[in-house]
Amino acid sequence: MNYQWYPGHMTKAMRMMQENIQWIDLIIELVDARVPLGSRNPDIDSLGKGKARIILLNKADLADPKANQAWIDFYQQKGYHVLEINARSGQGVNKINGLVQEACRDKIERNKKRGIVNRPMRAMVAGIPNVGKSTFINSFAGKACTKTGNKPGVTKGKQWIRLNKNLELLDTPGVLWPKFEDQTVGMMLAFIGSVNDDILISEELAYDFIRFVRDRYGSLIQARYGIEGMEEMEEPVAVLEEIARRKCLIKKGNEPDISRASQLLIEDFRSGKLGRMTLEWPGEESE
């Protein structure tokens, strides 16, 4: 299956971000902790040249804890300010104000020397679809100030949010880039729900998922569905057939319902019911 999704509104959104970057002191970039490199839009780096940068590893509770720390070390070595958070539960969010002050220290000092003491820092919140930007802003602000949803593309336009006297946030739509040069990246983004499910074939997505995770996390799939001998099942369809039987997903003719089993497997991964998984690790990624 070819993984590609770039609807027209994303071009407009990126143009809006480019027009507003001149007013921005800091970019707060949310990534999915399960795909900490692949879920970063490479255009954000060129957009944010000369700006203070924070990377938030969101949905860290769904990712492998050892990988979370490895990615924090990876990005800190590259000069980013990094924090793992769970925007839905609020875990880690209370540390962000301090991180913003640290990231913007040079700018704040320059403002003081120029006699500017009450100007809030302006931060652009950026990220690809479905990494949790709106949920993060709601949690950070302590109120429902943006729309949230469990599918990509809920935020369509820009929104300024005044958090306190020290910080203003510019919420932006989730934006991918025009072409996935590496189809593995597109595939991982489809796994985490950052590509519109309507353009995907659920069975093929599940086949690719099983192939991709079975060596490192096959035991989690076996434990979740009570499967035995998964290592002997060469073809992913055999795994899905077993999942369907174990979960009583049977269609007419007493045949296992591969389509429903595929949807269940991907939903269980996305929700964390399979267990904590990270799909790429430092040193394995292709930059």
C-alpha positions in Angstrom: 0.0 0.0 0.0 1.3 3.5 -0.9 1.2 5.8 2.1 0.5 9.4 1.1 -1.8 12.2 2.4 -1.6 15.9 1.8 -5.0 17.6 1.4 -5.1 21.1 0.0 -5.9 22.8 3.3 -2.3 21.9 4.5 -0.7 24.1 1.9 -2.8 27.0 3.1 -2.0 26.2 6.8 1.8 26.2 6.1 1.5 29.5 4.3 -0.3 30.9 7.4 2.5 29.7 9.6 5.1 31.3 7.4 3.3 34.6 7.5 3.1 34.5 11.3 6.6 33.3 12.1 7.9 36.8 12.3 5.8 37.4 15.5 7.0 34.2 17.1 9.7 33.8 19.8 9.4 30.1 20.3 8.1 27.0 18.5 6.6 24.3 20.7 6.6 21.2 18.6 4.5 18.2 19.6 5.5 14.8 18.4 4.1 11.4 19.0 6.4 9.6 21.5 5.9 6.3 19.6 7.4 7.9 16.4 9.5 10.7 17.7 11.4 11.4 14.5 8.9 10.4 11.8 6.2 12.4 13.4 8.2 15.6 13.0 7.4 17.7 9.9 10.8 18.5 8.4 9.5 21.9 7.2 9.2 23.1 10.8 13.0 23.1 11.1 13.4 25.5 8.2 10.5 27.6 9.4 11.9 27.8 12.9 15.5 28.9 12.1 16.7 31.3 14.8 13.7 30.6 17.1 13.8 29.0 20.5 12.7 25.4 20.3 10.8 22.9 22.5 10.0 19.4 21.6 7.2 17.7 23.6 7.0 13.9 23.4 3.3 13.6 23.7 1.4 10.3 24.4 4.6 9.2 26.3 2.4 6.9 28.3 1.8 4.8 25.2 5.5 4.6 24.3 8.3 2.3 25.6 9.7 4.1 28.6 13.3 3.2 27.7 12.8 4.7 24.3 11.3 7.9 25.8 14.5 8.6 27.7 16.7 7.7 24.7 14.8 10.2 22.6 15.0 12.9 25.2 18.8 12.4 25.3 18.9 12.4 21.5 17.1 15.7 21.1 18.9 17.4 24.0 22.2 16.6 22.4 20.9 18.4 19.3 20.2 21.5 21.4 16.4 21.2 21.8 14.6 21.6 25.1 12.7 18.4 25.5 9.9 17.0 27.8 7.8 13.9 27.8 4.1 14.6 28.5 0.6 13.0 28.4 -1.6 15.9 27.4 -4.8 13.9 28.0 -4.0 13.2 31.7 -1.9 16.4 32.2 1.2 14.5 33.2 4.3 16.8 32.7 2.3 19.8 31.6 3.0 21.7 34.8 6.7 21.8 33.9 6.2 23.6 30.6 6.1 27.2 31.9 9.5 26.7 33.4 10.8 25.1 30.2 9.5 28.1 28.2 11.3 30.5 30.4 14.5 28.5 30.1 14.2 28.2 26.3 13.5 31.9 25.9 16.1 33.1 28.5 18.2 35.0 25.9 15.2 36.7 24.4 13.9 37.7 27.8 17.3 39.2 28.8 17.6 41.1 25.5 14.1 42.5 26.1 15.1 43.6 29.6 18.1 45.4 28.3 15.9 47.3 25.9 13.5 48.2 28.6 10.8 45.8 27.5 9.7 44.0 30.7 6.0 43.1 30.3 5.9 41.6 26.8 4.7 38.0 26.9 6.6 35.4 24.9 4.8 34.3 21.8 4.9 30.6 21.0 3.7 28.7 18.0 2.3 25.2 18.7 3.1 23.0 15.8 2.8 19.4 14.8 1.4 17.0 12.3 -2.2 15.8 12.5 -3.4 13.8 15.5 -0.4 14.3 17.8 -2.6 16.0 20.4 -1.9 19.8 20.0 -5.4 20.9 20.9 -5.6 18.5 23.8 -2.2 19.8 25.0 -3.4 23.5 24.8 -6.6 22.7 26.6 -4.6 20.9 29.4 -2.0 23.7 29.5 -4.5 26.5 29.7 -6.7 24.6 32.1 -9.8 25.1 30.1 -11.4 23.9 26.8 -10.1 26.8 24.6 -9.7 24.8 21.4 -11.6 22.1 19.7 -10.3 18.6 20.1 -11.0 15.3 18.3 -9.6 11.8 17.8 -9.1 12.2 14.0 -6.6 14.3 12.1 -7.6 17.7 10.9 -9.9 19.1 13.6 -8.0 22.4 13.9 -8.5 24.2 10.5 -7.3 27.8 11.2 -5.0 29.8 13.5 -6.1 30.6 17.1 -4.2 32.9 19.6 -4.6 31.9 23.2 -3.4 34.2 26.1 -2.3 31.8 28.8 -0.9 34.3 31.3 1.1 37.5 31.4 4.2 35.7 30.3 3.0 33.6 27.4 0.7 33.6 24.4 0.2 30.6 22.2 -0.6 30.4 18.5 -2.4 27.2 17.8 -1.9 25.9 14.2 -3.5 23.1 12.1 -1.8 19.8 11.8 0.4 19.9 8.7 2.2 17.1 7.0 4.6 17.6 4.1 3.8 17.1 0.4 5.5 13.7 -0.1 6.8 10.9 2.1 10.2 10.2 0.6 10.5 7.3 2.9 7.4 5.1 2.8 8.3 3.6 6.2 7.6 7.1 7.7 4.3 7.3 6.0 3.4 3.8 7.2 4.3 4.6 10.8 2.2 7.8 10.6 -0.7 5.7 9.4 -0.3 3.4 12.4 -0.6 6.2 14.8 -3.6 7.8 13.1 -1.9 10.9 11.5 -3.0 9.8 8.0 -6.7 9.8 7.2 -8.1 6.3 7.7 -10.6 6.8 4.9 -7.8 6.5 2.3 -6.3 3.4 3.8 -7.1 -0.3 3.5 -7.4 -1.6 7.0 -6.3 -5.2 6.3 -3.1 -4.0 4.5 -2.4 -1.6 7.3 -2.7 -4.4 9.8 -0.5 -6.7 7.7 2.2 -4.0 7.7 1.8 -3.4 11.4 2.3 -7.0 12.3 5.4 -7.3 10.1 6.8 -4.1 11.6 6.4 -4.9 15.3 6.5 -8.7 15.6 10.2 -9.0 16.3 10.3 -6.4 19.1 6.7 -6.5 20.4 5.2 -9.8 19.2 4.9 -11.0 22.8 2.5 -8.1 23.5 0.2 -9.1 20.6 0.2 -12.7 21.8 -0.5 -11.6 25.4 -3.4 -9.3 24.4 -5.3 -11.8 22.3 -4.2 -15.1 23.9 -2.3 -16.3 20.8 0.2 -19.0 21.0 3.0 -19.8 18.4 2.9 -16.5 16.7 6.5 -16.8 15.7 5.6 -19.8 13.6 2.9 -17.8 11.6 4.9 -16.6 8.7 2.1 -14.6 7.1 0.3 -11.7 8.9 -3.0 -13.0 7.7 -2.6 -16.1 10.0 -2.1 -13.8 13.0 -5.3 -11.8 12.1 -7.2 -15.0 11.6 -6.2 -16.2 15.1 -7.1 -12.7 16.6 -10.5 -13.0 14.9 -11.2 -16.5 16.3 -10.0 -15.5 19.8 -12.3 -12.4 19.8 -15.2 -14.2 18.1 -15.1 -12.0 15.0 -16.7 -14.5 12.7 -18.6 -13.9 9.5 -21.0 -16.0 7.5 -19.6 -19.5 6.7 -17.8 -19.6 10.0 -14.9 -17.7 8.5 -12.7 -15.3 10.6 -13.5 -11.7 9.9 -10.1 -10.3 8.9 -11.4 -6.8 8.3 -12.8 -6.4 11.8 -9.7 -8.1 13.3 -7.5 -5.6 11.5 -9.5 -2.6 12.8 -9.3 -4.0 16.3 -5.6 -4.6 16.2 -4.9 -1.0 15.0 -7.3 0.5 17.5 -5.8 -1.5 20.3 -2.3 -0.2 19.3 -3.4 3.4 19.1 -5.2 3.3 22.5 -2.3 1.6 24.2 -4.3 -1.6 24.9 -1.6 -3.7 23.3 1.0 -2.2 25.7 3.7 0.4 25.4 5.4 0.4 22.0 7.8 2.7 20.3 8.2 2.2 16.5 11.6 3.9 16.0 14.6 4.2 18.3 17.7 6.5 18.1 20.3 4.8 15.9 17.7 2.9 13.9 16.1 6.0 12.3 17.1 7.4 8.9 17.5 11.2 9.1 
